[in-house]
Amino acid sequence: MRKILKNFAFFYLLFLMLISLFSGILAGNGVFDGKKLALYPYSAYDIDKTAFLSPPSKKHILGTDGLGRDILARLIKGTYNSFLVSFIATAVSLFIGCFLGGISGYLGGWPDFIFSRIFELFYSVPMLFVLILLSPIIGNNIVLFALVLGFIGWLFTARLVRGEVIKLKENQFVEYAKANGASFFHLFKNHFFPHIFPVMLPIAIFGFSGMLIAESSLSFLGMGIKAPEPSWGKMILDGFSYLGIAPWTYIPPSLLLFFTVLSLDIIGEYYKKKFSRF
């Protein structure tokens, strides 16, 4: 059963990644792009004035929303936007966390004390409060929104890497490399990173899942991806306005978010158990 779930999660995530990568071919890229190059006859921004809140049909496979926009086309573009934000945010948080955590653990002493107080300071600041303050600056800039999410979400990675580096730097092979004049970057690349990677892989997968939830939650609250760009959280928010009359507006993005987070957690748990043996 576990193998079946793992395979389902893997192929499901692969399918969504392919949709995200080729979303421009499937449903166009932007508001002003023509539909000639897209495989699907509707884009995420086209308004069908004859089909407001239209249920699923041959014309609109998953129906339309309150503005007459095709749900399937918006899901395709929303998958790209949600995955883009989550990927950038996860990459930024991993980079900052590995860098600061590695330096803190390697140097020790006063530098480690100062970095530890910085970690605690960031832990005490609520992410939602920071995003509310930065929301006017972020505006509709998706990449900037992703960078802010990543900058806020590096703390757990930093503490994990710090602990691993503290354990590894006492080993003889590290002492030997230091005695031969190896720099911190050489030690981290050739000695620390190969040992930290098995621990970081599941953390990266769980981190991507967390960033996906954060993006969807913030978009649902109106502080993430904004109109006219779709995302899963934004589509769920738009669909809640028609909760009793048009369930096709919010059920598809809700199911996508649920199964994606579930699949990421299954894959992350698999690699966590796999590498915990070593």
MARKOLVEX-5955 format. One record per residue (C-alpha): residue number from 1; residue in three letters; z negated, y negated, x. Coordinates in pm, 1 decimal, padded with zeros to 6 digits. Layout:
<recs>
<rec pos="NUM" code="ALA" up="Z" north="Y" east="X"/>
...
</recs>
This chain:
<recs>
<rec pos="1" code="MET" up="00000.0" north="00000.0" east="00000.0"/>
<rec pos="2" code="ARG" up="-00086.6" north="-00239.8" east="00280.8"/>
<rec pos="3" code="LYS" up="00246.0" north="-00168.8" east="00449.0"/>
<rec pos="4" code="ILE" up="00431.2" north="-00241.0" east="00124.2"/>
<rec pos="5" code="LEU" up="00245.8" north="-00571.2" east="00082.2"/>
<rec pos="6" code="LYS" up="00311.1" north="-00666.6" east="00444.4"/>
<rec pos="7" code="ASN" up="00684.3" north="-00591.5" east="00414.0"/>
<rec pos="8" code="PHE" up="00706.7" north="-00779.8" east="00084.9"/>
<rec pos="9" code="ALA" up="00529.8" north="-01081.1" east="00237.1"/>
<rec pos="10" code="PHE" up="00753.4" north="-01076.6" east="00544.7"/>
<rec pos="11" code="PHE" up="01083.1" north="-01057.6" east="00354.5"/>
<rec pos="12" code="TYR" up="00965.3" north="-01306.0" east="00092.4"/>
<rec pos="13" code="LEU" up="00879.8" north="-01562.1" east="00361.2"/>
<rec pos="14" code="LEU" up="01206.9" north="-01491.1" east="00542.4"/>
<rec pos="15" code="PHE" up="01395.4" north="-01551.5" east="00216.3"/>
<rec pos="16" code="LEU" up="01220.1" north="-01886.5" east="00162.3"/>
<rec pos="17" code="MET" up="01284.1" north="-01990.6" east="00522.4"/>
<rec pos="18" code="LEU" up="01656.1" north="-01920.0" east="00479.7"/>
<rec pos="19" code="ILE" up="01659.9" north="-02122.3" east="00157.6"/>
<rec pos="20" code="SER" up="01483.0" north="-02406.1" east="00337.8"/>
<rec pos="21" code="LEU" up="01720.9" north="-02399.3" east="00634.6"/>
<rec pos="22" code="PHE" up="02033.4" north="-02390.5" east="00417.3"/>
<rec pos="23" code="SER" up="01908.2" north="-02613.0" east="00135.3"/>
<rec pos="24" code="GLY" up="02171.7" north="-02874.0" east="00218.5"/>
<rec pos="25" code="ILE" up="02448.9" north="-02618.9" east="00172.2"/>
<rec pos="26" code="LEU" up="02294.9" north="-02481.6" east="-00146.3"/>
<rec pos="27" code="ALA" up="02213.9" north="-02803.9" east="-00331.9"/>
<rec pos="28" code="GLY" up="02303.2" north="-03101.8" east="-00112.9"/>
<rec pos="29" code="ASN" up="02089.8" north="-03311.1" east="00120.2"/>
<rec pos="30" code="GLY" up="02023.5" north="-03653.9" east="-00024.8"/>
<rec pos="31" code="VAL" up="02039.6" north="-03883.3" east="-00325.1"/>
<rec pos="32" code="PHE" up="02387.7" north="-04013.7" east="-00249.5"/>
<rec pos="33" code="ASP" up="02544.7" north="-03691.0" east="-00120.8"/>
<rec pos="34" code="GLY" up="02840.5" north="-03556.4" east="-00312.5"/>
<rec pos="35" code="LYS" up="02833.5" north="-03209.3" east="-00466.4"/>
<rec pos="36" code="LYS" up="03161.9" north="-03090.7" east="-00318.6"/>
<rec pos="37" code="LEU" up="02999.5" north="-02930.6" east="-00017.7"/>
<rec pos="38" code="ALA" up="02712.7" north="-02772.0" east="-00213.7"/>
<rec pos="39" code="LEU" up="02729.2" north="-02419.5" east="-00355.4"/>
<rec pos="40" code="TYR" up="02516.2" north="-02501.5" east="-00659.1"/>
<rec pos="41" code="PRO" up="02678.0" north="-02745.4" east="-00906.4"/>
<rec pos="42" code="TYR" up="02365.7" north="-02964.6" east="-00929.2"/>
<rec pos="43" code="SER" up="02163.2" north="-03149.0" east="-00669.8"/>
<rec pos="44" code="ALA" up="01792.5" north="-03223.8" east="-00682.3"/>
<rec pos="45" code="TYR" up="01865.8" north="-03582.9" east="-00788.9"/>
<rec pos="46" code="ASP" up="02143.0" north="-03544.2" east="-01048.9"/>
<rec pos="47" code="ILE" up="02048.4" north="-03644.4" east="-01403.3"/>
<rec pos="48" code="ASP" up="02206.9" north="-03459.4" east="-01692.5"/>
<rec pos="49" code="LYS" up="02185.9" north="-03707.1" east="-01981.4"/>
<rec pos="50" code="THR" up="02265.8" north="-03430.8" east="-02230.6"/>
<rec pos="51" code="ALA" up="01982.6" north="-03199.8" east="-02121.4"/>
<rec pos="52" code="PHE" up="01636.2" north="-03355.2" east="-02110.2"/>
<rec pos="53" code="LEU" up="01366.7" north="-03085.5" east="-02094.4"/>
<rec pos="54" code="SER" up="01633.5" north="-02824.2" east="-02152.4"/>
<rec pos="55" code="PRO" up="01503.2" north="-02463.1" east="-02137.2"/>
<rec pos="56" code="PRO" up="01662.1" north="-02209.3" east="-01898.8"/>
<rec pos="57" code="SER" up="02026.4" north="-02148.0" east="-01989.0"/>
<rec pos="58" code="LYS" up="02361.6" north="-02060.0" east="-01835.5"/>
<rec pos="59" code="LYS" up="02416.9" north="-02427.8" east="-01757.7"/>
<rec pos="60" code="HIS" up="02074.9" north="-02483.2" east="-01599.9"/>
<rec pos="61" code="ILE" up="01937.3" north="-02150.1" east="-01479.3"/>
<rec pos="62" code="LEU" up="01572.5" north="-02261.4" east="-01471.0"/>
<rec pos="63" code="GLY" up="01608.8" north="-02550.2" east="-01714.8"/>
<rec pos="64" code="THR" up="01566.4" north="-02923.4" east="-01656.0"/>
<rec pos="65" code="ASP" up="01271.3" north="-03160.4" east="-01626.0"/>
<rec pos="66" code="GLY" up="01183.7" north="-03468.2" east="-01830.6"/>
<rec pos="67" code="LEU" up="01452.6" north="-03675.4" east="-01656.9"/>
<rec pos="68" code="GLY" up="01724.7" north="-03414.4" east="-01697.0"/>
<rec pos="69" code="ARG" up="01716.1" north="-03294.6" east="-01336.1"/>
<rec pos="70" code="ASP" up="01792.5" north="-02930.3" east="-01261.7"/>
<rec pos="71" code="ILE" up="01472.4" north="-02734.4" east="-01183.0"/>
<rec pos="72" code="LEU" up="01641.6" north="-02480.7" east="-00953.5"/>
<rec pos="73" code="ALA" up="01807.9" north="-02752.1" east="-00745.2"/>
<rec pos="74" code="ARG" up="01476.9" north="-02933.9" east="-00712.9"/>
<rec pos="75" code="LEU" up="01301.6" north="-02610.6" east="-00614.1"/>
<rec pos="76" code="ILE" up="01555.4" north="-02557.4" east="-00335.8"/>
<rec pos="77" code="LYS" up="01511.7" north="-02911.6" east="-00203.2"/>
<rec pos="78" code="GLY" up="01136.2" north="-02898.4" east="-00266.5"/>
<rec pos="79" code="THR" up="01110.0" north="-02581.0" east="-00057.2"/>
<rec pos="80" code="TYR" up="01278.8" north="-02763.5" east="00230.5"/>
<rec pos="81" code="ASN" up="01049.6" north="-03067.8" east="00200.7"/>
<rec pos="82" code="SER" up="00730.0" north="-02863.8" east="00166.6"/>
<rec pos="83" code="PHE" up="00820.0" north="-02635.9" east="00457.7"/>
<rec pos="84" code="LEU" up="00929.2" north="-02928.7" east="00675.4"/>
<rec pos="85" code="VAL" up="00601.1" north="-03114.8" east="00625.5"/>
<rec pos="86" code="SER" up="00393.2" north="-02799.3" east="00678.8"/>
<rec pos="87" code="PHE" up="00584.0" north="-02696.9" east="00992.8"/>
<rec pos="88" code="ILE" up="00561.5" north="-03038.8" east="01158.7"/>
<rec pos="89" code="ALA" up="00194.2" north="-03077.7" east="01064.2"/>
<rec pos="90" code="THR" up="00108.6" north="-02729.4" east="01196.2"/>
<rec pos="91" code="ALA" up="00298.6" north="-02787.4" east="01522.7"/>
<rec pos="92" code="VAL" up="00127.4" north="-03124.1" east="01578.9"/>
<rec pos="93" code="SER" up="-00219.5" north="-02986.5" east="01501.6"/>
<rec pos="94" code="LEU" up="-00165.5" north="-02689.3" east="01736.7"/>
<rec pos="95" code="PHE" up="-00041.2" north="-02912.6" east="02019.2"/>
<rec pos="96" code="ILE" up="-00325.9" north="-03163.9" east="01992.7"/>
<rec pos="97" code="GLY" up="-00586.1" north="-02891.7" east="01939.7"/>
<rec pos="98" code="CYS" up="-00468.2" north="-02681.3" east="02235.5"/>
<rec pos="99" code="PHE" up="-00446.3" north="-02984.8" east="02464.8"/>
<rec pos="100" code="LEU" up="-00783.3" north="-03143.1" east="02383.0"/>
<rec pos="101" code="GLY" up="-00965.0" north="-02812.9" east="02341.2"/>
<rec pos="102" code="GLY" up="-00822.6" north="-02680.8" east="02667.4"/>
<rec pos="103" code="ILE" up="-00920.6" north="-02990.7" east="02866.4"/>
<rec pos="104" code="SER" up="-01267.5" north="-02997.8" east="02711.7"/>
<rec pos="105" code="GLY" up="-01337.2" north="-02632.5" east="02787.1"/>
<rec pos="106" code="TYR" up="-01186.9" north="-02645.0" east="03136.0"/>
<rec pos="107" code="LEU" up="-01362.7" north="-02959.3" east="03260.9"/>
<rec pos="108" code="GLY" up="-01704.3" north="-02890.5" east="03106.9"/>
<rec pos="109" code="GLY" up="-01999.8" north="-03119.9" east="03177.7"/>
<rec pos="110" code="TRP" up="-01978.3" north="-03480.7" east="03057.7"/>
<rec pos="111" code="PRO" up="-01609.5" north="-03462.0" east="02957.2"/>
<rec pos="112" code="ASP" up="-01687.4" north="-03161.2" east="02738.9"/>
<rec pos="113" code="PHE" up="-01986.4" north="-03344.4" east="02589.1"/>
<rec pos="114" code="ILE" up="-01771.4" north="-03648.5" east="02505.0"/>
<rec pos="115" code="PHE" up="-01492.1" north="-03436.0" east="02354.8"/>
<rec pos="116" code="SER" up="-01746.6" north="-03241.5" east="02150.2"/>
<rec pos="117" code="ARG" up="-01882.7" north="-03566.2" east="02004.4"/>
<rec pos="118" code="ILE" up="-01525.0" north="-03673.8" east="01924.0"/>
<rec pos="119" code="PHE" up="-01469.9" north="-03342.0" east="01745.3"/>
<rec pos="120" code="GLU" up="-01786.3" north="-03396.8" east="01541.2"/>
<rec pos="121" code="LEU" up="-01681.5" north="-03753.7" east="01460.4"/>
<rec pos="122" code="PHE" up="-01346.8" north="-03637.3" east="01323.5"/>
<rec pos="123" code="TYR" up="-01519.4" north="-03359.9" east="01128.9"/>
<rec pos="124" code="SER" up="-01735.5" north="-03620.0" east="00954.6"/>
<rec pos="125" code="VAL" up="-01437.2" north="-03823.8" east="00832.2"/>
<rec pos="126" code="PRO" up="-01296.2" north="-03691.1" east="00500.4"/>
<rec pos="127" code="MET" up="-00922.3" north="-03628.4" east="00520.3"/>
<rec pos="128" code="LEU" up="-00862.2" north="-03753.5" east="00166.6"/>
<rec pos="129" code="PHE" up="-01022.9" north="-04089.3" east="00248.6"/>
<rec pos="130" code="VAL" up="-00802.0" north="-04134.0" east="00556.2"/>
<rec pos="131" code="LEU" up="-00486.9" north="-04047.4" east="00361.4"/>
<rec pos="132" code="ILE" up="-00578.7" north="-04294.2" east="00086.4"/>
<rec pos="133" code="LEU" up="-00610.3" north="-04567.8" east="00349.4"/>
<rec pos="134" code="LEU" up="-00283.5" north="-04471.6" east="00518.3"/>
<rec pos="135" code="SER" up="-00086.7" north="-04409.3" east="00198.6"/>
<rec pos="136" code="PRO" up="00063.7" north="-04763.3" east="00184.0"/>
<rec pos="137" code="ILE" up="00175.3" north="-04728.8" east="00547.4"/>
<rec pos="138" code="ILE" up="00319.6" north="-04379.5" east="00501.7"/>
<rec pos="139" code="GLY" up="00518.3" north="-04473.1" east="00190.5"/>
<rec pos="140" code="ASN" up="00812.4" north="-04238.2" east="00135.7"/>
<rec pos="141" code="ASN" up="00835.7" north="-04135.8" east="00502.6"/>
<rec pos="142" code="ILE" up="00807.1" north="-03756.1" east="00493.8"/>
<rec pos="143" code="VAL" up="00793.5" north="-03714.9" east="00872.6"/>
<rec pos="144" code="LEU" up="00516.4" north="-03974.7" east="00907.2"/>
<rec pos="145" code="PHE" up="00321.5" north="-03798.7" east="00631.5"/>
<rec pos="146" code="ALA" up="00356.3" north="-03469.9" east="00823.2"/>
<rec pos="147" code="LEU" up="00241.1" north="-03632.8" east="01148.1"/>
<rec pos="148" code="VAL" up="-00068.1" north="-03776.7" east="00978.5"/>
<rec pos="149" code="LEU" up="-00153.2" north="-03434.8" east="00832.0"/>
<rec pos="150" code="GLY" up="-00113.8" north="-03275.1" east="01174.9"/>
<rec pos="151" code="PHE" up="-00325.3" north="-03540.6" east="01345.5"/>
<rec pos="152" code="ILE" up="-00605.6" north="-03480.2" east="01097.9"/>
<rec pos="153" code="GLY" up="-00586.9" north="-03099.5" east="01106.7"/>
<rec pos="154" code="TRP" up="-00627.6" north="-03018.7" east="01478.3"/>
<rec pos="155" code="LEU" up="-01006.7" north="-02983.2" east="01488.0"/>
<rec pos="156" code="PHE" up="-01042.9" north="-02611.6" east="01420.9"/>
<rec pos="157" code="THR" up="-00774.9" north="-02527.8" east="01679.1"/>
<rec pos="158" code="ALA" up="-00943.9" north="-02746.9" east="01939.6"/>
<rec pos="159" code="ARG" up="-01283.4" north="-02580.9" east="01895.0"/>
<rec pos="160" code="LEU" up="-01127.0" north="-02234.2" east="01909.5"/>
<rec pos="161" code="VAL" up="-00925.8" north="-02308.1" east="02225.2"/>
<rec pos="162" code="ARG" up="-01227.7" north="-02474.1" east="02387.9"/>
<rec pos="163" code="GLY" up="-01436.3" north="-02161.0" east="02336.2"/>
<rec pos="164" code="GLU" up="-01163.1" north="-01929.9" east="02468.0"/>
<rec pos="165" code="VAL" up="-01105.4" north="-02145.3" east="02779.3"/>
<rec pos="166" code="ILE" up="-01478.3" north="-02155.0" east="02853.9"/>
<rec pos="167" code="LYS" up="-01482.8" north="-01773.5" east="02850.5"/>
<rec pos="168" code="LEU" up="-01163.3" north="-01733.6" east="03054.4"/>
<rec pos="169" code="LYS" up="-01232.1" north="-01989.2" east="03328.0"/>
<rec pos="170" code="GLU" up="-01515.5" north="-01775.5" east="03464.9"/>
<rec pos="171" code="ASN" up="-01281.7" north="-01482.8" east="03536.9"/>
<rec pos="172" code="GLN" up="-01188.1" north="-01400.3" east="03894.0"/>
<rec pos="173" code="PHE" up="-00813.1" north="-01446.6" east="03850.7"/>
<rec pos="174" code="VAL" up="-00873.9" north="-01807.2" east="03739.6"/>
<rec pos="175" code="GLU" up="-01109.3" north="-01872.3" east="04030.6"/>
<rec pos="176" code="TYR" up="-00849.2" north="-01730.9" east="04267.6"/>
<rec pos="177" code="ALA" up="-00575.1" north="-01952.2" east="04123.2"/>
<rec pos="178" code="LYS" up="-00799.7" north="-02260.5" east="04148.2"/>
<rec pos="179" code="ALA" up="-00882.4" north="-02176.0" east="04508.7"/>
<rec pos="180" code="ASN" up="-00509.7" north="-02176.1" east="04582.4"/>
<rec pos="181" code="GLY" up="-00468.2" north="-02526.3" east="04439.1"/>
<rec pos="182" code="ALA" up="-00339.7" north="-02442.5" east="04090.8"/>
<rec pos="183" code="SER" up="-00338.4" north="-02740.4" east="03855.1"/>
<rec pos="184" code="PHE" up="-00479.2" north="-02738.5" east="03501.7"/>
<rec pos="185" code="PHE" up="-00130.2" north="-02718.9" east="03350.3"/>
<rec pos="186" code="HIS" up="-00039.5" north="-02425.2" east="03575.2"/>
<rec pos="187" code="LEU" up="-00362.9" north="-02246.7" east="03480.7"/>
<rec pos="188" code="PHE" up="-00315.0" north="-02314.7" east="03110.9"/>
<rec pos="189" code="LYS" up="00048.7" north="-02203.5" east="03110.2"/>
<rec pos="190" code="ASN" up="00016.0" north="-01892.8" east="03323.7"/>
<rec pos="191" code="HIS" up="-00343.3" north="-01777.9" east="03277.9"/>
<rec pos="192" code="PHE" up="-00503.6" north="-01928.0" east="02967.3"/>
<rec pos="193" code="PHE" up="-00212.9" north="-01934.6" east="02722.2"/>
<rec pos="194" code="PRO" up="-00114.3" north="-01564.3" east="02751.4"/>
<rec pos="195" code="HIS" up="-00473.2" north="-01470.0" east="02663.1"/>
<rec pos="196" code="ILE" up="-00511.5" north="-01734.7" east="02391.9"/>
<rec pos="197" code="PHE" up="-00176.2" north="-01664.9" east="02219.5"/>
<rec pos="198" code="PRO" up="-00290.8" north="-01346.2" east="02037.8"/>
<rec pos="199" code="VAL" up="-00577.9" north="-01550.3" east="01892.6"/>
<rec pos="200" code="MET" up="-00358.8" north="-01851.8" east="01814.6"/>
<rec pos="201" code="LEU" up="-00081.9" north="-01665.4" east="01629.0"/>
<rec pos="202" code="PRO" up="-00287.9" north="-01582.8" east="01316.8"/>
<rec pos="203" code="ILE" up="-00448.1" north="-01927.7" east="01338.9"/>
<rec pos="204" code="ALA" up="-00099.1" north="-02083.9" east="01333.3"/>
<rec pos="205" code="ILE" up="-00002.7" north="-01875.7" east="01028.8"/>
<rec pos="206" code="PHE" up="-00324.4" north="-01962.4" east="00844.4"/>
<rec pos="207" code="GLY" up="-00275.9" north="-02322.9" east="00954.0"/>
<rec pos="208" code="PHE" up="00073.9" north="-02331.7" east="00803.9"/>
<rec pos="209" code="SER" up="-00070.8" north="-02194.7" east="00480.5"/>
<rec pos="210" code="GLY" up="-00342.3" north="-02460.2" east="00484.1"/>
<rec pos="211" code="MET" up="-00092.9" north="-02739.2" east="00550.4"/>
<rec pos="212" code="LEU" up="00123.7" north="-02613.9" east="00264.0"/>
<rec pos="213" code="ILE" up="-00175.8" north="-02629.0" east="00030.2"/>
<rec pos="214" code="ALA" up="-00274.2" north="-02972.7" east="00164.0"/>
<rec pos="215" code="GLU" up="00078.7" north="-03110.6" east="00116.4"/>
<rec pos="216" code="SER" up="00105.8" north="-02970.4" east="-00235.5"/>
<rec pos="217" code="SER" up="-00242.1" north="-03093.3" east="-00330.8"/>
<rec pos="218" code="LEU" up="-00181.6" north="-03443.7" east="-00197.1"/>
<rec pos="219" code="SER" up="00161.6" north="-03460.6" east="-00360.5"/>
<rec pos="220" code="PHE" up="00000.5" north="-03349.8" east="-00686.2"/>
<rec pos="221" code="LEU" up="-00247.2" north="-03637.8" east="-00648.9"/>
<rec pos="222" code="GLY" up="00037.8" north="-03880.9" east="-00578.7"/>
<rec pos="223" code="MET" up="-00045.5" north="-03937.0" east="-00209.7"/>
<rec pos="224" code="GLY" up="00206.0" north="-03698.6" east="-00051.8"/>
<rec pos="225" code="ILE" up="00580.4" north="-03669.7" east="-00100.1"/>
<rec pos="226" code="LYS" up="00690.1" north="-03931.5" east="-00351.4"/>
<rec pos="227" code="ALA" up="00981.0" north="-03970.2" east="-00593.7"/>
<rec pos="228" code="PRO" up="01269.9" north="-03916.6" east="-00589.4"/>
<rec pos="229" code="GLU" up="01204.4" north="-03646.9" east="-00326.7"/>
<rec pos="230" code="PRO" up="01083.3" north="-03318.2" east="-00475.6"/>
<rec pos="231" code="SER" up="00812.0" north="-03092.3" east="-00339.5"/>
<rec pos="232" code="TRP" up="00620.6" north="-02808.0" east="-00501.2"/>
<rec pos="233" code="GLY" up="00312.0" north="-03020.8" east="-00561.2"/>
<rec pos="234" code="LYS" up="00517.4" north="-03310.8" east="-00698.7"/>
<rec pos="235" code="MET" up="00706.0" north="-03076.3" east="-00934.0"/>
<rec pos="236" code="ILE" up="00378.2" north="-02928.8" east="-01062.2"/>
<rec pos="237" code="LEU" up="00250.9" north="-03282.8" east="-01124.7"/>
<rec pos="238" code="ASP" up="00568.4" north="-03378.9" east="-01312.4"/>
<rec pos="239" code="GLY" up="00551.1" north="-03057.7" east="-01515.6"/>
<rec pos="240" code="PHE" up="00191.3" north="-03118.1" east="-01624.1"/>
<rec pos="241" code="SER" up="00316.0" north="-03405.0" east="-01840.2"/>
<rec pos="242" code="TYR" up="00489.5" north="-03142.4" east="-02055.5"/>
<rec pos="243" code="LEU" up="00218.5" north="-02877.4" east="-02036.6"/>
<rec pos="244" code="GLY" up="00253.3" north="-02745.9" east="-02390.9"/>
<rec pos="245" code="ILE" up="00623.6" north="-02794.7" east="-02454.7"/>
<rec pos="246" code="ALA" up="00811.0" north="-02719.5" east="-02131.0"/>
<rec pos="247" code="PRO" up="00635.5" north="-02453.8" east="-01917.0"/>
<rec pos="248" code="TRP" up="00954.0" north="-02401.3" east="-01711.1"/>
<rec pos="249" code="THR" up="00890.6" north="-02737.2" east="-01543.0"/>
<rec pos="250" code="TYR" up="00568.8" north="-02632.2" east="-01368.7"/>
<rec pos="251" code="ILE" up="00553.4" north="-02249.1" east="-01369.7"/>
<rec pos="252" code="PRO" up="00831.6" north="-02189.5" east="-01105.8"/>
<rec pos="253" code="PRO" up="00683.4" north="-02421.6" east="-00837.4"/>
<rec pos="254" code="SER" up="00333.2" north="-02292.3" east="-00916.5"/>
<rec pos="255" code="LEU" up="00445.1" north="-01930.9" east="-00866.5"/>
<rec pos="256" code="LEU" up="00631.1" north="-02018.5" east="-00546.5"/>
<rec pos="257" code="LEU" up="00321.9" north="-02188.2" east="-00403.8"/>
<rec pos="258" code="PHE" up="00095.2" north="-01900.0" east="-00505.6"/>
<rec pos="259" code="PHE" up="00312.7" north="-01621.2" east="-00362.8"/>
<rec pos="260" code="THR" up="00390.3" north="-01817.0" east="-00046.5"/>
<rec pos="261" code="VAL" up="00024.1" north="-01881.5" east="00034.7"/>
<rec pos="262" code="LEU" up="-00058.4" north="-01519.6" east="-00053.2"/>
<rec pos="263" code="SER" up="00221.5" north="-01390.5" east="00173.8"/>
<rec pos="264" code="LEU" up="00113.2" north="-01614.0" east="00461.5"/>
<rec pos="265" code="ASP" up="-00245.2" north="-01492.6" east="00427.8"/>
<rec pos="266" code="ILE" up="-00129.1" north="-01127.4" east="00426.0"/>
<rec pos="267" code="ILE" up="00079.1" north="-01176.7" east="00742.1"/>
<rec pos="268" code="GLY" up="-00196.9" north="-01378.7" east="00909.4"/>
<rec pos="269" code="GLU" up="-00457.1" north="-01112.7" east="00830.4"/>
<rec pos="270" code="TYR" up="-00224.7" north="-00843.5" east="00966.3"/>
<rec pos="271" code="TYR" up="-00186.2" north="-01016.2" east="01302.6"/>
<rec pos="272" code="LYS" up="-00555.6" north="-01099.4" east="01312.3"/>
<rec pos="273" code="LYS" up="-00647.0" north="-00733.1" east="01280.2"/>
<rec pos="274" code="LYS" up="-00369.3" north="-00626.4" east="01517.9"/>
<rec pos="275" code="PHE" up="-00474.4" north="-00852.1" east="01803.4"/>
<rec pos="276" code="SER" up="-00847.1" north="-00806.3" east="01747.1"/>
<rec pos="277" code="ARG" up="-00811.6" north="-00459.9" east="01898.4"/>
<rec pos="278" code="PHE" up="-00738.3" north="-00597.8" east="02242.0"/>
</recs>
